[in-house]
Amino acid sequence: MTLMRRNSPFGEMLSLRQAMDRLFEDPFVRPRTAFNGETGEFGIPLDISSTPDTLLIEAALPGVRPEDVEITVLGDTLTINATTGEERESDESGYAYREVRRGRFTRTVTLPTQVDSDKATADFRDGMLRLSIPKAEAAKPRQIRIGTTTEHAPAEVGSGSGTEAKPSETGNA
């Protein structure tokens, strides 16, 4: 007697699940890299944090000199442009790997709050740019206190005619 073996439908589902897992592990689904393929420029990795009074921005610019960095703030938009001193011809021969970024780098971000760019400070040390931009007064949190004055005490409940008799006037005290 010959035994026939049928494939399990669950086996097909497992392979579909594996295919979906592989799909989400592929590079085209991962977050974008620092390279902007549209303009041929590299982006600058940033960390942006906030205190009650200041916006703090850190940008990694290894191999860039401070004089080759341009920082602009226009409204709520921050733009950092940087260039490395060494631009090399794109001669691909002789390279096994070519991962060192050279050329022009740029990053433009919308800041999460209004800032006072006139009071901004920048520090560049060990390939890290650190910006400290004070928040605009309008963007700083304010605490509003609730007043407890007796001027706005609730009115007595009545018909609203203003002719209600007070208990002492009726004699029913």
NUMIDREN-871067 format. One record per atom (N, C-alpha, C): residue number from 1; residue in one letter; atom name; x, y, z. Coordinates in Angstrom, 2 decimals, always signed. Atoms other than C-alpha are relative to their C-alpha. Layout:
BEGIN
SITE, i, aa, at, u, v, w
SITE, NUM, a, CA, X, Y, Z
...
This chain:
BEGIN
SITE, i, aa, at, u, v, w
SITE, 1, m, N, +0.83, -1.16, +0.00
SITE, 1, m, CA, +0.00, +0.00, +0.00
SITE, 1, m, C, +0.89, +1.24, +0.00
SITE, 2, t, N, -0.76, -1.23, +0.12
SITE, 2, t, CA, +1.30, +3.44, -0.94
SITE, 2, t, C, -0.62, +1.07, +0.89
SITE, 3, l, N, +0.48, -1.09, -0.86
SITE, 3, l, CA, +1.05, +6.22, +1.60
SITE, 3, l, C, +0.25, +1.33, -0.69
SITE, 4, m, N, -0.15, -1.35, +0.54
SITE, 4, m, CA, +0.43, +9.73, +0.36
SITE, 4, m, C, +0.12, +0.98, +1.15
SITE, 5, r, N, -0.17, -1.01, -1.04
SITE, 5, r, CA, +1.62, +12.60, +2.38
SITE, 5, r, C, -0.48, +1.34, -0.54
SITE, 6, r, N, +0.51, -1.30, +0.39
SITE, 6, r, CA, -0.26, +15.87, +2.17
SITE, 6, r, C, +0.73, +1.07, +0.80
SITE, 7, n, N, -0.60, -1.13, -0.70
SITE, 7, n, CA, +1.32, +19.18, +3.00
SITE, 7, n, C, -1.02, +0.62, +0.94
SITE, 8, s, N, +0.87, -0.63, -0.97
SITE, 8, s, CA, -0.09, +20.82, +6.04
SITE, 8, s, C, -0.19, +1.47, -0.37
SITE, 9, p, N, +0.21, -1.43, +0.27
SITE, 9, p, CA, -1.72, +24.23, +5.49
SITE, 9, p, C, +0.74, +0.88, +1.00
SITE, 10, f, N, -0.74, -0.77, -1.01
SITE, 10, f, CA, -0.01, +25.36, +8.69
SITE, 10, f, C, +1.47, +0.14, -0.37
SITE, 11, g, N, -1.37, -0.10, +0.48
SITE, 11, g, CA, +3.35, +24.61, +7.13
SITE, 11, g, C, +0.17, +1.15, -0.98
SITE, 12, e, N, -0.02, -1.12, +0.93
SITE, 12, e, CA, +2.54, +27.08, +4.37
SITE, 12, e, C, -0.10, +1.32, +0.76
SITE, 13, m, N, +0.13, -1.23, -0.78
SITE, 13, m, CA, +1.51, +29.66, +6.95
SITE, 13, m, C, +1.32, +0.34, +0.68
SITE, 14, l, N, -1.27, -0.26, -0.66
SITE, 14, l, CA, +4.80, +29.27, +8.76
SITE, 14, l, C, +0.99, +0.59, -1.00
SITE, 15, s, N, -0.92, -0.56, +0.97
SITE, 15, s, CA, +6.72, +29.92, +5.57
SITE, 15, s, C, -0.41, +1.43, -0.38
SITE, 16, l, N, +0.46, -1.36, +0.25
SITE, 16, l, CA, +4.55, +33.00, +4.93
SITE, 16, l, C, +0.46, +0.92, +1.13
SITE, 17, r, N, -0.46, -0.79, -1.14
SITE, 17, r, CA, +5.39, +34.23, +8.43
SITE, 17, r, C, +1.51, +0.25, -0.11
SITE, 18, q, N, -1.44, -0.18, +0.16
SITE, 18, q, CA, +9.08, +33.64, +7.79
SITE, 18, q, C, +0.30, +1.01, -1.09
SITE, 19, a, N, -0.19, -0.95, +1.10
SITE, 19, a, CA, +8.78, +35.57, +4.53
SITE, 19, a, C, -0.29, +1.42, +0.48
SITE, 20, m, N, +0.32, -1.32, -0.53
SITE, 20, m, CA, +7.14, +38.50, +6.35
SITE, 20, m, C, +1.10, +0.49, +0.94
SITE, 21, d, N, -1.11, -0.37, -0.89
SITE, 21, d, CA, +9.87, +38.45, +9.01
SITE, 21, d, C, +1.20, +0.47, -0.81
SITE, 22, r, N, -1.11, -0.38, +0.86
SITE, 22, r, CA, +12.49, +38.57, +6.28
SITE, 22, r, C, -0.25, +1.35, -0.66
SITE, 23, l, N, +0.34, -1.27, +0.64
SITE, 23, l, CA, +10.66, +41.44, +4.59
SITE, 23, l, C, +0.32, +1.17, +0.93
SITE, 24, f, N, -0.24, -1.09, -0.94
SITE, 24, f, CA, +10.86, +43.58, +7.73
SITE, 24, f, C, +1.44, +0.08, +0.47
SITE, 25, e, N, -1.42, -0.05, -0.33
SITE, 25, e, CA, +14.51, +42.72, +8.25
SITE, 25, e, C, +0.83, +0.58, -1.14
SITE, 26, d, N, -0.74, -0.54, +1.14
SITE, 26, d, CA, +15.50, +43.97, +4.78
SITE, 26, d, C, +0.30, +1.48, +0.20
SITE, 27, p, N, -0.43, -1.38, -0.20
SITE, 27, p, CA, +17.33, +47.30, +4.61
SITE, 27, p, C, -0.97, +1.05, -0.52
SITE, 28, f, N, +0.86, -1.05, +0.54
SITE, 28, f, CA, +14.71, +49.10, +2.53
SITE, 28, f, C, -1.16, +0.35, +0.93
SITE, 29, v, N, +1.07, -0.29, -0.95
SITE, 29, v, CA, +12.24, +48.95, +5.44
SITE, 29, v, C, +0.57, +0.71, +1.23
SITE, 30, r, N, -0.62, -0.62, -1.16
SITE, 30, r, CA, +14.71, +50.13, +8.10
SITE, 30, r, C, -0.02, +1.52, -0.13
SITE, 31, p, N, -0.05, -1.46, +0.08
SITE, 31, p, CA, +14.91, +53.82, +9.01
SITE, 31, p, C, +1.12, +0.45, -0.92
SITE, 32, r, N, -0.96, -0.46, +0.99
SITE, 32, r, CA, +16.80, +55.91, +6.49
SITE, 32, r, C, +1.36, +0.23, +0.63
SITE, 33, t, N, -1.35, -0.23, -0.47
SITE, 33, t, CA, +20.51, +56.22, +6.79
SITE, 33, t, C, +0.32, +1.47, -0.13
SITE, 34, a, N, -0.40, -1.40, +0.07
SITE, 34, a, CA, +22.45, +59.45, +6.92
SITE, 34, a, C, +0.20, +0.46, -1.43
SITE, 35, f, N, -0.22, -0.39, +1.40
SITE, 35, f, CA, +22.90, +59.39, +3.13
SITE, 35, f, C, -1.32, +0.39, -0.64
SITE, 36, n, N, +1.16, -0.46, +0.72
SITE, 36, n, CA, +20.40, +61.41, +1.14
SITE, 36, n, C, +0.23, -0.28, -1.48
SITE, 37, g, N, -0.23, +0.42, +1.37
SITE, 37, g, CA, +20.24, +59.67, -2.21
SITE, 37, g, C, -0.50, +1.01, -1.03
SITE, 38, e, N, +0.54, -0.97, +0.94
SITE, 38, e, CA, +18.20, +62.47, -3.81
SITE, 38, e, C, +1.01, +1.09, -0.32
SITE, 39, t, N, -0.94, -1.10, +0.22
SITE, 39, t, CA, +20.86, +65.16, -3.33
SITE, 39, t, C, +1.44, -0.47, -0.03
SITE, 40, g, N, -1.36, +0.49, -0.02
SITE, 40, g, CA, +23.91, +62.95, -2.98
SITE, 40, g, C, +0.78, +0.51, +1.21
SITE, 41, e, N, -0.66, -0.53, -1.18
SITE, 41, e, CA, +24.65, +64.49, +0.43
SITE, 41, e, C, -0.25, -0.93, +1.18
SITE, 42, f, N, +0.16, +0.76, -1.22
SITE, 42, f, CA, +25.13, +62.89, +3.80
SITE, 42, f, C, -0.69, +0.87, +1.04
SITE, 43, g, N, +0.63, -0.71, -1.09
SITE, 43, g, CA, +22.95, +63.88, +6.72
SITE, 43, g, C, +0.89, -0.03, +1.23
SITE, 44, i, N, -0.77, -0.08, -1.23
SITE, 44, i, CA, +24.26, +64.73, +10.15
SITE, 44, i, C, -0.85, -0.59, +1.12
SITE, 45, p, N, +0.78, +0.56, -1.10
SITE, 45, p, CA, +23.12, +62.57, +13.08
SITE, 45, p, C, -0.12, +1.00, +1.14
SITE, 46, l, N, +0.28, -0.98, -1.05
SITE, 46, l, CA, +21.50, +64.69, +15.81
SITE, 46, l, C, -0.64, -0.64, +1.21
SITE, 47, d, N, +0.76, +0.25, -1.22
SITE, 47, d, CA, +20.33, +64.40, +19.39
SITE, 47, d, C, -0.57, +1.34, +0.42
SITE, 48, i, N, +0.64, -1.24, -0.44
SITE, 48, i, CA, +17.81, +67.04, +20.47
SITE, 48, i, C, -0.71, -0.30, +1.31
SITE, 49, s, N, +0.66, +0.15, -1.28
SITE, 49, s, CA, +16.79, +67.37, +24.10
SITE, 49, s, C, -0.44, +1.37, +0.48
SITE, 50, s, N, +0.59, -1.25, -0.44
SITE, 50, s, CA, +14.96, +69.99, +26.08
SITE, 50, s, C, +0.01, +0.08, +1.52
SITE, 51, t, N, +0.18, -0.32, -1.41
SITE, 51, t, CA, +15.08, +71.58, +29.51
SITE, 51, t, C, -1.14, +1.02, +0.05
SITE, 52, p, N, +1.08, -0.99, -0.03
SITE, 52, p, CA, +12.42, +74.00, +30.77
SITE, 52, p, C, +0.35, +1.32, -0.70
SITE, 53, d, N, -0.39, -1.28, +0.56
SITE, 53, d, CA, +14.46, +76.97, +29.47
SITE, 53, d, C, +0.78, -0.08, -1.30
SITE, 54, t, N, -0.96, +0.09, +1.09
SITE, 54, t, CA, +16.74, +75.63, +26.72
SITE, 54, t, C, -0.24, -1.23, -0.86
SITE, 55, l, N, -0.03, +1.13, +0.93
SITE, 55, l, CA, +16.85, +73.41, +23.66
SITE, 55, l, C, +1.46, -0.35, -0.21
SITE, 56, l, N, -1.38, +0.46, +0.13
SITE, 56, l, CA, +20.05, +71.32, +23.52
SITE, 56, l, C, +0.10, -0.91, -1.21
SITE, 57, i, N, -0.19, +0.78, +1.21
SITE, 57, i, CA, +21.29, +69.94, +20.21
SITE, 57, i, C, +1.44, -0.47, -0.07
SITE, 58, e, N, -1.34, +0.56, +0.21
SITE, 58, e, CA, +24.26, +67.62, +19.70
SITE, 58, e, C, +0.04, -0.60, -1.39
SITE, 59, a, N, -0.17, +0.51, +1.35
SITE, 59, a, CA, +25.53, +66.85, +16.22
SITE, 59, a, C, +1.38, -0.64, -0.11
SITE, 60, a, N, -1.26, +0.71, +0.19
SITE, 60, a, CA, +28.22, +64.29, +15.38
SITE, 60, a, C, +0.61, +0.41, -1.33
SITE, 61, l, N, -0.70, -0.46, +1.20
SITE, 61, l, CA, +30.70, +65.81, +12.91
SITE, 61, l, C, +1.46, -0.43, +0.04
SITE, 62, p, N, -1.39, +0.43, -0.07
SITE, 62, p, CA, +33.83, +63.64, +13.01
SITE, 62, p, C, +0.78, +0.40, -1.25
SITE, 63, g, N, -0.86, -0.37, +1.12
SITE, 63, g, CA, +36.67, +64.89, +10.84
SITE, 63, g, C, -0.30, +1.36, -0.58
SITE, 64, v, N, +0.36, -1.32, +0.49
SITE, 64, v, CA, +35.11, +68.32, +10.36
SITE, 64, v, C, +0.63, +1.05, +0.92
SITE, 65, r, N, -0.57, -1.09, -0.79
SITE, 65, r, CA, +36.86, +71.51, +11.47
SITE, 65, r, C, -1.09, +1.00, +0.34
SITE, 66, p, N, +1.04, -0.96, -0.40
SITE, 66, p, CA, +34.83, +74.14, +13.36
SITE, 66, p, C, -0.23, +1.10, -1.04
SITE, 67, e, N, +0.18, -1.07, +1.01
SITE, 67, e, CA, +35.45, +76.73, +10.63
SITE, 67, e, C, -0.72, -0.49, -1.25
SITE, 68, d, N, +0.71, +0.56, +1.15
SITE, 68, d, CA, +33.83, +74.37, +8.09
SITE, 68, d, C, -1.46, -0.33, +0.32
SITE, 69, v, N, +1.38, +0.25, -0.42
SITE, 69, v, CA, +30.50, +74.33, +9.95
SITE, 69, v, C, -0.79, +1.31, -0.08
SITE, 70, e, N, +0.89, -1.15, +0.08
SITE, 70, e, CA, +27.64, +76.72, +9.22
SITE, 70, e, C, -1.33, -0.37, +0.65
SITE, 71, i, N, +1.23, +0.26, -0.73
SITE, 71, i, CA, +24.63, +76.90, +11.57
SITE, 71, i, C, -0.95, +1.17, -0.24
SITE, 72, t, N, +0.99, -1.06, +0.18
SITE, 72, t, CA, +21.47, +78.84, +10.73
SITE, 72, t, C, -1.32, -0.42, +0.65
SITE, 73, v, N, +1.34, +0.21, -0.55
SITE, 73, v, CA, +18.14, +79.20, +12.51
SITE, 73, v, C, -0.89, +1.05, -0.63
SITE, 74, l, N, +0.97, -0.89, +0.62
SITE, 74, l, CA, +15.24, +80.68, +10.60
SITE, 74, l, C, -1.38, -0.42, +0.49
SITE, 75, g, N, +1.29, +0.37, -0.60
SITE, 75, g, CA, +11.98, +80.70, +12.54
SITE, 75, g, C, +0.19, -1.21, +0.90
SITE, 76, d, N, -0.14, +1.23, -0.79
SITE, 76, d, CA, +11.62, +77.17, +13.91
SITE, 76, d, C, +0.79, -1.07, -0.76
SITE, 77, t, N, -0.78, +0.95, +0.81
SITE, 77, t, CA, +14.00, +75.58, +11.36
SITE, 77, t, C, +1.49, +0.19, +0.26
SITE, 78, l, N, -1.44, +0.02, -0.22
SITE, 78, l, CA, +17.59, +74.66, +12.21
SITE, 78, l, C, +0.66, -0.71, -1.18
SITE, 79, t, N, -0.76, +0.62, +1.08
SITE, 79, t, CA, +20.07, +73.96, +9.40
SITE, 79, t, C, +1.47, +0.00, +0.38
SITE, 80, i, N, -1.43, +0.14, -0.25
SITE, 80, i, CA, +23.59, +72.66, +9.92
SITE, 80, i, C, +0.63, -0.50, -1.30
SITE, 81, n, N, -0.76, +0.39, +1.19
SITE, 81, n, CA, +25.95, +72.54, +6.92
SITE, 81, n, C, +1.45, -0.19, +0.41
SITE, 82, a, N, -1.40, +0.24, -0.30
SITE, 82, a, CA, +29.45, +71.09, +7.12
SITE, 82, a, C, +0.68, -0.59, -1.22
SITE, 83, t, N, -0.80, +0.55, +1.11
SITE, 83, t, CA, +32.23, +70.20, +4.70
SITE, 83, t, C, +1.30, -0.52, +0.57
SITE, 84, t, N, -1.31, +0.49, -0.40
SITE, 84, t, CA, +35.27, +68.04, +5.17
SITE, 84, t, C, +1.03, +0.65, -0.90
SITE, 85, g, N, -1.06, -0.66, +0.74
SITE, 85, g, CA, +38.57, +69.50, +4.04
SITE, 85, g, C, +0.50, -0.82, -1.16
SITE, 86, e, N, -0.54, +0.87, +1.05
SITE, 86, e, CA, +39.39, +66.49, +1.86
SITE, 86, e, C, -1.10, -0.52, -0.89
SITE, 87, e, N, +0.88, +0.62, +0.98
SITE, 87, e, CA, +37.29, +65.89, -1.18
SITE, 87, e, C, +0.90, -0.74, -0.96
SITE, 88, r, N, -0.83, +0.82, +0.88
SITE, 88, r, CA, +38.75, +63.07, -3.21
SITE, 88, r, C, -0.78, -0.37, -1.24
SITE, 89, e, N, +0.66, +0.47, +1.22
SITE, 89, e, CA, +38.04, +61.96, -6.70
SITE, 89, e, C, -0.60, -1.37, +0.28
SITE, 90, s, N, +0.69, +1.26, -0.25
SITE, 90, s, CA, +35.69, +59.04, -6.87
SITE, 90, s, C, +0.61, -1.14, -0.80
SITE, 91, d, N, -0.67, +1.12, +0.65
SITE, 91, d, CA, +38.28, +56.61, -8.19
SITE, 91, d, C, -0.25, -1.23, +0.85
SITE, 92, e, N, +0.41, +1.18, -0.76
SITE, 92, e, CA, +36.82, +53.30, -7.06
SITE, 92, e, C, +1.04, -1.11, -0.02
SITE, 93, s, N, -0.96, +1.10, +0.09
SITE, 93, s, CA, +39.84, +51.20, -7.99
SITE, 93, s, C, +0.87, -0.05, +1.25
SITE, 94, g, N, -0.89, +0.20, -1.14
SITE, 94, g, CA, +41.87, +49.77, -5.16
SITE, 94, g, C, -0.72, -0.06, +1.34
SITE, 95, y, N, +0.72, +0.02, -1.27
SITE, 95, y, CA, +39.15, +50.02, -2.48
SITE, 95, y, C, -0.69, -1.35, +0.18
SITE, 96, a, N, +0.79, +1.17, -0.36
SITE, 96, a, CA, +37.82, +46.92, -0.77
SITE, 96, a, C, -1.29, +0.47, +0.68
SITE, 97, y, N, +1.13, -0.66, -0.65
SITE, 97, y, CA, +35.53, +49.06, +1.40
SITE, 97, y, C, +0.21, +1.50, -0.10
SITE, 98, r, N, -0.10, -1.46, +0.03
SITE, 98, r, CA, +34.74, +52.73, +1.15
SITE, 98, r, C, -1.16, +0.56, +0.82
SITE, 99, e, N, +1.05, -0.43, -0.90
SITE, 99, e, CA, +32.78, +53.95, +4.17
SITE, 99, e, C, +0.25, +1.36, +0.64
SITE, 100, v, N, -0.31, -1.29, -0.61
SITE, 100, v, CA, +34.51, +57.16, +5.28
SITE, 100, v, C, -0.71, +1.08, -0.79
SITE, 101, r, N, +0.76, -1.06, +0.67
SITE, 101, r, CA, +32.27, +60.11, +4.53
SITE, 101, r, C, +0.90, +1.19, -0.27
SITE, 102, r, N, -0.75, -1.19, +0.40
SITE, 102, r, CA, +33.83, +63.00, +2.65
SITE, 102, r, C, -0.92, +0.87, -0.82
SITE, 103, g, N, +0.80, -0.90, +0.82
SITE, 103, g, CA, +32.37, +66.08, +1.06
SITE, 103, g, C, -0.88, +0.89, +0.84
SITE, 104, r, N, +0.94, -0.92, -0.62
SITE, 104, r, CA, +29.33, +68.12, +2.04
SITE, 104, r, C, -1.05, -0.78, +0.79
SITE, 105, f, N, +1.00, +0.60, -0.86
SITE, 105, f, CA, +26.99, +67.23, +4.89
SITE, 105, f, C, -1.02, +1.08, +0.36
SITE, 106, t, N, +1.01, -0.97, -0.38
SITE, 106, t, CA, +23.71, +68.91, +5.73
SITE, 106, t, C, -1.12, -0.67, +0.76
SITE, 107, r, N, +1.15, +0.50, -0.74
SITE, 107, r, CA, +20.81, +68.50, +8.12
SITE, 107, r, C, -0.90, +1.17, +0.31
SITE, 108, t, N, +1.00, -1.00, -0.30
SITE, 108, t, CA, +17.65, +70.55, +8.40
SITE, 108, t, C, -1.11, -0.66, +0.80
SITE, 109, v, N, +1.06, +0.54, -0.85
SITE, 109, v, CA, +15.14, +69.93, +11.20
SITE, 109, v, C, -0.90, +1.14, +0.46
SITE, 110, t, N, +0.94, -0.93, -0.61
SITE, 110, t, CA, +12.05, +71.65, +12.50
SITE, 110, t, C, +0.12, -0.16, +1.51
SITE, 111, l, N, -0.18, +0.04, -1.45
SITE, 111, l, CA, +12.63, +72.55, +16.13
SITE, 111, l, C, -1.36, -0.18, +0.68
SITE, 112, p, N, +1.28, +0.30, -0.64
SITE, 112, p, CA, +9.95, +71.35, +18.57
SITE, 112, p, C, -0.63, +1.18, +0.74
SITE, 113, t, N, +0.53, -1.16, -0.72
SITE, 113, t, CA, +9.49, +74.81, +20.14
SITE, 113, t, C, +0.61, +1.28, -0.56
SITE, 114, q, N, -0.54, -1.28, +0.43
SITE, 114, q, CA, +10.05, +78.50, +19.47
SITE, 114, q, C, +1.26, +0.29, +0.80
SITE, 115, v, N, -1.28, -0.27, -0.66
SITE, 115, v, CA, +13.60, +79.64, +20.26
SITE, 115, v, C, +0.40, +1.46, -0.20
SITE, 116, d, N, -0.60, -1.33, +0.12
SITE, 116, d, CA, +15.52, +82.87, +20.79
SITE, 116, d, C, +1.40, -0.20, -0.57
SITE, 117, s, N, -1.27, +0.35, +0.65
SITE, 117, s, CA, +18.30, +82.31, +18.25
SITE, 117, s, C, +1.09, +1.04, +0.23
SITE, 118, d, N, -1.01, -1.03, -0.26
SITE, 118, d, CA, +20.04, +85.61, +19.11
SITE, 118, d, C, +0.86, -0.32, +1.21
SITE, 119, k, N, -0.73, +0.35, -1.21
SITE, 119, k, CA, +21.13, +84.12, +22.44
SITE, 119, k, C, +0.59, -1.41, -0.05
SITE, 120, a, N, -0.51, +1.36, +0.15
SITE, 120, a, CA, +22.27, +80.75, +21.07
SITE, 120, a, C, +1.52, -0.03, +0.18
SITE, 121, t, N, -1.45, +0.22, -0.13
SITE, 121, t, CA, +25.73, +79.39, +21.92
SITE, 121, t, C, +0.34, -1.34, -0.63
SITE, 122, a, N, -0.46, +1.24, +0.63
SITE, 122, a, CA, +27.76, +76.72, +20.15
SITE, 122, a, C, +1.40, -0.33, +0.51
SITE, 123, d, N, -1.30, +0.51, -0.43
SITE, 123, d, CA, +30.70, +74.59, +21.27
SITE, 123, d, C, +0.34, -1.18, -0.88
SITE, 124, f, N, -0.42, +1.10, +0.87
SITE, 124, f, CA, +32.70, +72.25, +19.05
SITE, 124, f, C, +1.26, -0.62, +0.60
SITE, 125, r, N, -1.13, +0.68, -0.61
SITE, 125, r, CA, +34.97, +69.69, +20.68
SITE, 125, r, C, -0.06, -1.48, -0.33
SITE, 126, d, N, -0.13, +1.44, +0.27
SITE, 126, d, CA, +36.18, +66.22, +19.67
SITE, 126, d, C, -1.03, -0.51, -1.01
SITE, 127, g, N, +0.92, +0.44, +1.05
SITE, 127, g, CA, +33.97, +66.05, +16.58
SITE, 127, g, C, -1.46, +0.12, +0.36
SITE, 128, m, N, +1.39, -0.17, -0.43
SITE, 128, m, CA, +30.79, +66.94, +18.52
SITE, 128, m, C, -0.34, +1.49, +0.07
SITE, 129, l, N, +0.52, -1.36, -0.06
SITE, 129, l, CA, +28.90, +70.17, +17.95
SITE, 129, l, C, -1.11, +0.01, +1.03
SITE, 130, r, N, +1.02, -0.13, -1.03
SITE, 130, r, CA, +26.84, +71.24, +20.96
SITE, 130, r, C, -0.60, +1.39, -0.08
SITE, 131, l, N, +0.72, -1.26, +0.07
SITE, 131, l, CA, +24.23, +73.95, +20.54
SITE, 131, l, C, -0.91, +0.12, +1.21
SITE, 132, s, N, +0.92, -0.31, -1.09
SITE, 132, s, CA, +22.35, +75.57, +23.38
SITE, 132, s, C, -0.80, +1.21, -0.45
SITE, 133, i, N, +0.84, -1.07, +0.50
SITE, 133, i, CA, +19.42, +77.66, +22.20
SITE, 133, i, C, -1.11, +0.24, +1.02
SITE, 134, p, N, +1.07, -0.28, -0.97
SITE, 134, p, CA, +17.21, +79.39, +24.80
SITE, 134, p, C, -1.37, -0.01, -0.67
SITE, 135, k, N, +1.37, -0.02, +0.51
SITE, 135, k, CA, +13.48, +78.92, +24.36
SITE, 135, k, C, -0.52, +1.43, +0.05
SITE, 136, a, N, +0.63, -1.32, +0.00
SITE, 136, a, CA, +11.47, +82.01, +23.48
SITE, 136, a, C, -0.91, +0.09, +1.23
SITE, 137, e, N, +0.83, -0.19, -1.19
SITE, 137, e, CA, +9.56, +83.50, +26.41
SITE, 137, e, C, -1.40, -0.57, -0.20
SITE, 138, a, N, +1.35, +0.50, +0.28
SITE, 138, a, CA, +6.27, +82.58, +24.73
SITE, 138, a, C, -0.07, -1.52, +0.07
SITE, 139, a, N, -0.01, +1.46, +0.03
SITE, 139, a, CA, +7.34, +78.92, +24.60
SITE, 139, a, C, +0.28, -0.62, +1.37
SITE, 140, k, N, -0.32, +0.54, -1.33
SITE, 140, k, CA, +8.37, +78.59, +28.26
SITE, 140, k, C, -1.27, -0.29, +0.77
SITE, 141, p, N, +1.20, +0.33, -0.78
SITE, 141, p, CA, +5.91, +76.89, +30.58
SITE, 141, p, C, -0.23, +1.03, +1.11
SITE, 142, r, N, +0.38, -0.93, -1.06
SITE, 142, r, CA, +4.07, +79.17, +32.95
SITE, 142, r, C, -1.01, -0.69, +0.91
SITE, 143, q, N, +0.95, +0.55, -0.95
SITE, 143, q, CA, +2.21, +78.24, +36.09
SITE, 143, q, C, -1.05, +1.05, +0.27
SITE, 144, i, N, +1.10, -0.91, -0.26
SITE, 144, i, CA, -1.20, +79.82, +36.54
SITE, 144, i, C, -0.62, -0.40, +1.33
SITE, 145, r, N, +0.57, +0.28, -1.33
SITE, 145, r, CA, -2.40, +80.08, +40.11
SITE, 145, r, C, -1.50, +0.32, +0.00
SITE, 146, i, N, +1.44, -0.21, -0.13
SITE, 146, i, CA, -6.06, +79.87, +41.01
SITE, 146, i, C, -0.22, +0.93, +1.18
SITE, 147, g, N, +0.26, -0.98, -1.06
SITE, 147, g, CA, -7.22, +82.89, +43.00
SITE, 147, g, C, -1.17, -0.44, +0.86
SITE, 148, t, N, +1.09, +0.33, -0.94
SITE, 148, t, CA, -9.46, +82.52, +46.09
SITE, 148, t, C, -0.53, +1.28, +0.61
SITE, 149, t, N, +0.54, -1.25, -0.50
SITE, 149, t, CA, -11.08, +85.94, +46.40
SITE, 149, t, C, -1.47, -0.19, +0.35
SITE, 150, t, N, +1.41, +0.09, -0.41
SITE, 150, t, CA, -14.46, +86.49, +48.10
SITE, 150, t, C, -0.88, +0.89, -0.84
SITE, 151, e, N, +0.79, -0.88, +0.85
SITE, 151, e, CA, -15.56, +89.07, +45.54
SITE, 151, e, C, -0.90, -0.79, -0.93
SITE, 152, h, N, +0.76, +0.79, +0.95
SITE, 152, h, CA, -16.79, +86.33, +43.26
SITE, 152, h, C, -0.70, -1.18, +0.68
SITE, 153, a, N, +0.70, +1.06, -0.72
SITE, 153, a, CA, -18.72, +84.34, +45.87
SITE, 153, a, C, -1.29, -0.32, -0.74
SITE, 154, p, N, +1.22, +0.36, +0.70
SITE, 154, p, CA, -21.67, +82.42, +44.47
SITE, 154, p, C, -1.22, +0.70, +0.61
SITE, 155, a, N, +1.21, -0.67, -0.46
SITE, 155, a, CA, -25.03, +84.18, +44.69
SITE, 155, a, C, -0.90, -1.00, +0.70
SITE, 156, e, N, +0.93, +0.88, -0.70
SITE, 156, e, CA, -27.75, +82.83, +46.98
SITE, 156, e, C, -1.01, -0.55, -0.99
SITE, 157, v, N, +0.97, +0.65, +0.87
SITE, 157, v, CA, -30.19, +80.44, +45.39
SITE, 157, v, C, -1.37, +0.59, +0.30
SITE, 158, g, N, +1.34, -0.55, -0.19
SITE, 158, g, CA, -33.59, +81.98, +44.86
SITE, 158, g, C, -0.70, +0.11, -1.33
SITE, 159, s, N, +0.77, -0.12, +1.23
SITE, 159, s, CA, -36.17, +82.93, +42.29
SITE, 159, s, C, +0.60, +1.01, -0.95
SITE, 160, g, N, -0.63, -0.97, +0.87
SITE, 160, g, CA, -34.05, +85.76, +41.00
SITE, 160, g, C, -0.76, +1.31, -0.05
SITE, 161, s, N, +0.77, -1.23, +0.05
SITE, 161, s, CA, -36.71, +88.45, +41.61
SITE, 161, s, C, +0.56, +1.05, +0.93
SITE, 162, g, N, -0.60, -0.95, -0.93
SITE, 162, g, CA, -34.72, +90.05, +44.40
SITE, 162, g, C, -0.95, +0.41, +1.11
SITE, 163, t, N, +0.99, -0.37, -1.03
SITE, 163, t, CA, -37.83, +90.22, +46.64
SITE, 163, t, C, -0.18, -1.09, +1.03
SITE, 164, e, N, +0.12, +1.07, -0.97
SITE, 164, e, CA, -37.17, +87.13, +48.70
SITE, 164, e, C, +0.13, +0.59, +1.40
SITE, 165, a, N, -0.06, -0.46, -1.38
SITE, 165, a, CA, -37.72, +87.66, +52.38
SITE, 165, a, C, +1.08, -0.77, +0.71
SITE, 166, k, N, -1.04, +0.64, -0.81
SITE, 166, k, CA, -34.89, +86.96, +54.74
SITE, 166, k, C, -0.67, -0.59, +1.23
SITE, 167, p, N, +0.64, +0.64, -1.14
SITE, 167, p, CA, -35.65, +84.68, +57.72
SITE, 167, p, C, -0.28, +0.98, +1.13
SITE, 168, s, N, +0.22, -0.91, -1.11
SITE, 168, s, CA, -35.30, +87.56, +60.20
SITE, 168, s, C, -1.15, +0.95, -0.28
SITE, 169, e, N, +1.07, -0.93, +0.34
SITE, 169, e, CA, -37.85, +89.70, +58.29
SITE, 169, e, C, -1.36, -0.66, +0.14
SITE, 170, t, N, +1.29, +0.66, -0.06
SITE, 170, t, CA, -40.62, +87.09, +58.35
SITE, 170, t, C, -0.36, -0.40, +1.41
SITE, 171, g, N, +0.27, +0.38, -1.37
SITE, 171, g, CA, -40.29, +86.33, +61.98
SITE, 171, g, C, +0.07, -1.49, +0.20
SITE, 172, n, N, -0.08, +1.46, -0.13
SITE, 172, n, CA, -39.77, +82.61, +61.31
SITE, 172, n, C, +1.46, -0.38, +0.20
SITE, 173, a, N, -1.40, +0.24, -0.23
SITE, 173, a, CA, -36.31, +82.50, +62.72
SITE, 173, a, C, +0.24, -1.31, +0.58
